[in-house]
Amino acid sequence: MADEQGRGGKVRGPVMTAPALQAAHGLAGAIAFHDSELGGPVAHLSSAHGTALVALQGAQVLSYVPRGGTEVLWLSPMARLGTAKAVRGGIPVCWPWFGPHPTDPRQPAHGLVRSLCWRVVETAVHGHAVRVRFVSTLETATAGFPAGLSAQLDVTLGEELALDLVTINDGDEAIELTQALHTYLKVGDIGSVTVAGLHGRPYVDQLEPPGQRRGARKLQTGLVVFEGEVDRIYATGDPIATVLDPLLGRRIVVDTDGSASTVVWNPWIEKAARLGDVGPDGYRAFVCIETANAGADVRTIQPGAAHRLTAMIHAATAAASGAGGLNPEAS
């Protein structure tokens, strides 16, 4: 389409078809655009280090397979693109608020952009890494956020999968931002999985009534284990959380930058049934380790300023992890 240009540059215009995206932004052997069997256009990234699949809807990563490995992300069997509903699984982008809207309960949970089609503005190859850049901009003031507020997401496939979410405030007033890269990690069985790296970190238990949880923090002791629903916001300060999965024989490391909060979530039986799009026993196949600015970790972005939130995901088998294997003390 004429009003979306080349392989770079910030643009506005109608949603492009997969063939138009391929003509404008495809890179031979590295990035290809096509229509997904899920019902919408996707970008397929390929490098010496593996493959990834990103939907234009929500700029949502749907798949990440490291070279020689297996799928790292969980995606609901009910996932469909091109509907008004956000897709369950992969890495949804929750922006410009996380959870319920801070003041208006009529607004959707987790922000505005999960069901919107983002614009592809740049694709590139850097050595053995490939990158695609997406942008979503508020064209009008919405839900208390000013027109011109932009989210820019870089998805880079290299030795690890990296997501860089940059919020740019081109407005005249400061804004308060909460957000998350809501990563669903595929596991062998949630009952056997543990999470290392959060020992000694305070957290707010989101399952407690709001009046009880306000200002109240618990302290994580040892590994995080899953014996029921878990919904916690850890005060972390750029942490490294490691999912230890004995059934799949691997560890998944989630490193972050620009974050002082990590959300750990699994809905368990009753919540999964209420959600309606997890699938039978689907809750047993994933754990969410969410790179966030959430809870007390609210970011103020002044006019003309920006904030970057980064998640870096690395998966390795126990053998490839070296002598530490799945030993939590090695994390």
Backbone torsions as a table, in degrees:
resi	resn	phi	psi	omega
1	MET	NA	145.2	-168.0
2	ALA	-67.3	-29.3	-175.2
3	ASP	-94.2	16.8	168.2
4	GLU	-127.8	127.0	-161.1
5	GLN	-119.5	140.5	163.3
6	GLY	51.2	-148.6	-179.1
7	ARG	-114.9	15.9	178.3
8	GLY	-165.8	165.6	177.2
9	GLY	104.2	141.5	179.5
10	LYS	-75.9	128.1	-173.1
11	VAL	-135.9	162.5	173.2
12	ARG	-130.0	151.8	178.4
13	GLY	155.6	-179.1	-177.1
14	PRO	-69.0	162.5	178.5
15	VAL	-64.0	133.2	-179.9
16	MET	-88.3	148.0	173.9
17	THR	-76.4	164.5	178.8
18	ALA	-59.7	-43.8	177.1
19	PRO	-61.5	-38.8	178.6
20	ALA	-67.4	-39.5	176.2
21	LEU	-62.7	-41.4	179.3
22	GLN	-63.1	-42.1	-179.9
23	ALA	-66.7	-36.9	-175.3
24	ALA	-86.1	-34.4	-169.0
25	HIS	-129.8	-5.4	-179.2
26	GLY	-66.4	144.6	177.8
27	LEU	-128.1	118.3	-173.1
28	ALA	-54.1	127.7	177.0
29	GLY	76.4	-0.2	-175.5
30	ALA	-128.9	-50.9	-177.5
31	ILE	-136.4	124.6	178.5
32	ALA	-130.8	141.4	178.0
33	PHE	-108.9	135.1	177.7
34	HIS	-154.9	168.1	176.4
35	ASP	-81.8	129.0	-177.7
36	SER	-82.4	154.4	173.4
37	GLU	-66.5	-12.6	176.2
38	LEU	-80.2	-10.2	172.2
39	GLY	112.7	9.4	-179.9
40	GLY	-153.1	169.7	-179.2
41	PRO	-70.9	145.3	179.5
42	VAL	-138.2	157.5	172.3
43	ALA	-105.2	127.1	177.2
44	HIS	-103.9	116.6	-179.5
45	LEU	-101.2	136.5	180.0
46	SER	-139.3	131.8	176.9
47	SER	-144.9	-180.0	177.2
48	ALA	-63.7	-15.0	-175.6
49	HIS	-99.6	-6.0	179.8
50	GLY	146.0	-159.3	-179.7
51	THR	-135.7	157.4	174.4
52	ALA	-147.8	154.3	179.2
53	LEU	-129.0	128.5	-177.1
54	VAL	-127.6	126.8	176.4
55	ALA	-82.4	144.9	172.4
56	LEU	-68.8	-31.5	174.7
57	GLN	-65.5	114.9	178.8
58	GLY	73.6	3.1	-172.2
59	ALA	47.1	44.5	-169.5
60	GLN	-96.4	119.5	174.3
61	VAL	-67.9	126.9	-177.7
62	LEU	-104.9	-24.4	-175.1
63	SER	-151.6	143.9	172.3
64	TYR	-146.1	116.4	179.7
65	VAL	-124.1	106.9	176.2
66	PRO	-65.7	153.4	178.7
67	ARG	-58.1	129.4	179.7
68	GLY	77.4	1.3	-178.0
69	GLY	-113.9	-166.6	179.4
70	THR	-121.1	174.1	-176.0
71	GLU	-54.3	131.4	-179.5
72	VAL	-94.3	-29.7	-174.0
73	LEU	-102.9	146.1	175.1
74	TRP	-96.7	137.8	177.3
75	LEU	-131.7	131.9	-179.6
76	SER	-58.1	138.4	174.7
77	PRO	-65.0	-13.4	178.8
78	MET	-95.6	4.3	-175.7
79	ALA	-62.7	132.4	175.6
80	ARG	-141.5	138.2	176.0
81	LEU	-94.5	163.0	174.7
82	GLY	81.6	13.2	175.2
83	THR	-109.9	175.2	179.2
84	ALA	-80.0	-3.9	-175.8
85	LYS	-99.8	141.7	176.3
86	ALA	-66.7	151.2	-178.7
87	VAL	-85.4	133.4	178.1
88	ARG	-86.9	119.3	176.5
89	GLY	117.2	179.9	-176.6
90	GLY	68.2	-135.2	177.9
91	ILE	-130.9	84.8	174.8
92	PRO	-65.6	147.1	175.5
93	VAL	-99.7	112.4	178.1
94	CYS	-95.6	111.7	-171.7
95	TRP	-162.9	142.4	0.5
96	PRO	-94.4	21.6	168.0
97	TRP	-142.6	154.9	179.0
98	PHE	-108.9	135.5	-178.1
99	GLY	74.6	-149.4	177.9
100	PRO	-69.3	152.8	175.1
101	HIS	-58.1	141.9	-173.9
102	PRO	-62.7	-25.2	-176.6
103	THR	-133.0	-18.0	-172.0
104	ASP	-123.1	101.0	-177.5
105	PRO	-67.5	-10.2	178.5
106	ARG	-76.3	-17.8	-177.9
107	GLN	-77.1	155.1	-179.4
108	PRO	-67.8	151.2	174.7
109	ALA	-66.3	147.6	173.2
110	HIS	64.4	29.4	168.1
111	GLY	89.7	-161.4	-166.5
112	LEU	-110.2	-13.9	-161.2
113	VAL	-109.6	-0.9	-175.6
114	ARG	-68.6	-28.3	-178.3
115	SER	-105.8	3.7	-180.0
116	LEU	-93.5	152.1	175.6
117	CYS	-85.0	120.4	177.4
118	TRP	-83.0	161.9	177.5
119	ARG	-95.9	136.7	170.4
120	VAL	-84.7	124.7	-177.8
121	VAL	-118.7	-12.5	-179.0
122	GLU	-164.6	142.1	169.0
123	THR	-131.3	149.3	-175.8
124	ALA	-158.5	157.0	171.9
125	VAL	-120.7	128.6	177.6
126	HIS	-125.7	100.7	-176.5
127	GLY	62.8	-119.8	179.3
128	HIS	-98.9	12.5	179.1
129	ALA	-111.8	145.9	176.5
130	VAL	-122.1	149.1	-175.0
131	ARG	-140.3	142.7	171.0
132	VAL	-128.3	138.3	-177.9
133	ARG	-113.9	130.3	177.8
134	PHE	-116.3	151.5	177.2
135	VAL	-136.9	140.5	170.4
136	SER	-134.1	129.2	-175.1
137	THR	-126.1	135.7	173.9
138	LEU	-73.4	113.2	-178.4
139	GLU	-76.0	-27.8	177.7
140	THR	-133.9	160.5	175.5
141	ALA	-60.1	131.1	-173.4
142	THR	-142.0	128.1	172.2
143	ALA	53.4	34.8	179.2
144	GLY	86.1	3.6	177.9
145	PHE	-109.9	139.8	-169.5
146	PRO	-78.2	153.6	171.7
147	ALA	-58.9	142.5	179.5
148	GLY	94.2	-9.9	175.7
149	LEU	-68.1	128.3	-173.4
150	SER	-123.3	146.1	169.7
151	ALA	-115.5	128.4	177.4
152	GLN	-119.4	123.6	-178.8
153	LEU	-118.0	120.3	171.2
154	ASP	-99.1	124.3	172.7
155	VAL	-108.6	116.4	-176.2
156	THR	-118.8	125.2	177.4
157	LEU	-104.6	106.0	177.3
158	GLY	-134.0	-136.7	176.4
159	GLU	-62.8	-22.6	173.7
160	GLU	-136.6	170.9	173.5
161	LEU	-95.1	122.8	-178.5
162	ALA	-119.0	136.0	174.0
163	LEU	-122.3	125.0	177.3
164	ASP	-117.2	112.4	-179.6
165	LEU	-106.5	113.1	-177.1
166	VAL	-111.1	123.7	175.0
167	THR	-99.4	126.3	-176.4
168	ILE	-117.7	120.9	-179.7
169	ASN	-99.3	98.0	177.1
170	ASP	-93.2	9.4	-179.5
171	GLY	-85.0	-170.6	-176.9
172	ASP	-101.1	-4.9	-177.1
173	GLU	-129.0	152.1	175.3
174	ALA	-67.8	149.4	176.2
175	ILE	-125.7	153.4	175.1
176	GLU	-105.9	126.9	-170.3
177	LEU	-119.8	132.1	161.0
178	THR	-123.9	153.5	-172.7
179	GLN	-170.2	171.1	176.1
180	ALA	-162.0	149.5	163.2
181	LEU	-99.3	99.3	-162.8
182	HIS	-86.5	70.8	-167.9
183	THR	-76.3	122.8	173.7
184	TYR	-96.0	111.6	-179.7
185	LEU	-98.2	131.5	-179.6
186	LYS	-76.5	132.6	-179.7
187	VAL	-131.4	162.7	179.2
188	GLY	-68.8	-45.2	175.2
189	ASP	-164.2	128.8	-173.5
190	ILE	-61.0	-28.4	-178.8
191	GLY	-69.4	-19.0	-179.6
192	SER	-104.3	-5.0	-176.2
193	VAL	-85.5	144.8	170.1
194	THR	-131.1	160.5	178.2
195	VAL	-122.0	122.9	178.1
196	ALA	-101.9	162.7	175.1
197	GLY	102.1	-5.4	-177.5
198	LEU	-112.3	6.1	178.7
199	HIS	-57.9	133.3	178.9
200	GLY	82.6	-0.4	-178.3
201	ARG	-90.6	135.5	175.0
202	PRO	-74.8	151.2	177.8
203	TYR	-146.7	157.3	173.0
204	VAL	-103.3	128.0	178.9
205	ASP	-86.5	109.0	-176.9
206	GLN	-72.3	-8.1	178.7
207	LEU	-83.1	-14.3	177.1
208	GLU	-77.9	152.5	177.2
209	PRO	-56.7	144.9	-176.2
210	PRO	-52.1	-38.1	-178.7
211	GLY	-66.2	-28.5	179.7
212	GLN	-85.0	-33.5	-174.3
213	ARG	-80.7	-20.4	-175.3
214	ARG	-62.3	115.3	177.3
215	GLY	79.6	-8.4	-178.5
216	ALA	-94.2	129.7	179.6
217	ARG	-127.2	143.4	172.8
218	LYS	-104.3	170.7	-178.4
219	LEU	-120.8	127.8	178.7
220	GLN	-73.0	130.2	176.7
221	THR	-117.4	117.6	179.5
222	GLY	72.5	-150.0	-177.9
223	LEU	-77.9	151.9	169.7
224	VAL	-80.7	126.7	177.8
225	VAL	-119.5	163.6	-174.1
226	PHE	-125.9	109.4	178.5
227	GLU	-127.3	10.1	-178.8
228	GLY	176.3	-171.3	-179.8
229	GLU	-61.1	136.4	177.5
230	VAL	-128.8	128.7	176.8
231	ASP	-149.2	96.1	-172.4
232	ARG	-132.3	143.1	171.2
233	ILE	-109.2	110.2	179.4
234	TYR	-88.9	134.2	171.3
235	ALA	-85.0	110.4	-164.9
236	THR	-122.9	-44.7	-176.9
237	GLY	74.0	76.7	179.3
238	ASP	49.1	62.2	-175.4
239	PRO	-85.8	172.1	167.7
240	ILE	-121.6	111.5	177.8
241	ALA	-102.2	139.4	-177.5
242	THR	-125.3	122.4	175.9
243	VAL	-89.0	121.4	-179.7
244	LEU	-103.6	118.2	-171.5
245	ASP	-124.7	94.3	-176.5
246	PRO	-68.4	-29.9	-178.6
247	LEU	-69.1	-41.3	177.1
248	LEU	-88.4	-6.2	177.1
249	GLY	64.3	40.1	-178.9
250	ARG	-147.4	165.2	173.6
251	ARG	-124.2	138.9	177.6
252	ILE	-118.0	121.2	-178.8
253	VAL	-102.3	129.2	175.7
254	VAL	-115.7	107.9	178.4
255	ASP	-101.7	152.9	-174.2
256	THR	-139.2	163.8	171.2
257	ASP	-148.4	147.8	-179.6
258	GLY	75.7	16.7	-176.5
259	SER	-131.7	138.4	171.8
260	ALA	-121.2	19.9	179.6
261	SER	-148.8	139.2	176.0
262	THR	-127.0	130.6	178.6
263	VAL	-100.6	129.7	174.2
264	VAL	-114.5	125.9	-172.2
265	TRP	-144.9	136.7	163.6
266	ASN	-147.6	130.4	-171.6
267	PRO	-77.9	-18.4	-176.3
268	TRP	59.9	-159.8	-164.6
269	ILE	-73.1	-57.5	-171.6
270	GLU	-68.3	-44.7	-179.7
271	LYS	-64.9	-40.2	178.9
272	ALA	-61.0	-39.8	178.6
273	ALA	-65.3	-38.3	179.0
274	ARG	-68.5	-34.7	-179.3
275	LEU	-63.5	-38.9	172.7
276	GLY	83.8	-9.1	-178.1
277	ASP	-127.0	20.5	178.6
278	VAL	-90.1	-31.0	-179.0
279	GLY	91.5	160.6	-179.3
280	PRO	-58.2	123.2	179.6
281	ASP	57.2	16.9	-179.5
282	GLY	-62.5	-29.3	-178.9
283	TYR	-60.7	-23.6	-178.4
284	ARG	-75.3	-12.2	-172.0
285	ALA	-101.6	4.5	-179.0
286	PHE	-149.1	160.2	165.6
287	VAL	-137.8	139.9	177.8
288	CYS	-98.2	124.4	171.0
289	ILE	-117.6	103.3	-167.4
290	GLU	-104.5	120.0	174.7
291	THR	-77.7	120.0	-164.3
292	ALA	-142.1	161.9	155.1
293	ASN	-118.7	94.9	-171.0
294	ALA	-142.2	165.7	-178.0
295	GLY	63.9	-125.7	178.8
296	ALA	-76.5	-10.0	-177.6
297	ASP	-84.9	64.2	178.3
298	VAL	-92.3	133.6	-178.8
299	ARG	-106.4	129.6	175.1
300	THR	-97.1	124.3	-179.1
301	ILE	-113.4	115.9	-178.6
302	GLN	-75.1	160.8	176.3
303	PRO	-55.6	132.8	-179.9
304	GLY	81.5	0.5	-178.0
305	ALA	-105.7	174.5	-178.2
306	ALA	-145.3	160.2	175.0
307	HIS	-135.4	135.7	-178.8
308	ARG	-111.8	129.8	174.9
309	LEU	-118.1	126.8	-173.5
310	THR	-126.6	136.2	170.6
311	ALA	-123.2	134.5	177.7
312	MET	-125.2	122.2	-172.0
313	ILE	-117.2	124.7	-179.4
314	HIS	-131.0	129.3	179.0
315	ALA	-119.3	140.8	178.2
316	ALA	-148.5	146.6	174.2
317	THR	-69.8	163.6	179.2
318	ALA	-58.4	-39.1	-179.8
319	ALA	-65.6	-42.4	-178.8
320	ALA	-71.5	-18.1	-179.5
321	SER	-77.1	-7.5	177.5
322	GLY	89.6	-158.0	-173.0
323	ALA	-63.5	-28.0	-178.9
324	GLY	-67.0	-30.4	-178.6
325	GLY	51.3	-125.9	177.3
326	LEU	-101.7	20.2	176.9
327	ASN	-70.7	117.1	-177.7
328	PRO	-60.9	-25.2	179.7
329	GLU	-68.3	-18.2	177.9
330	ALA	-82.1	-3.4	-178.0
331	SER	-94.2	NA	NA
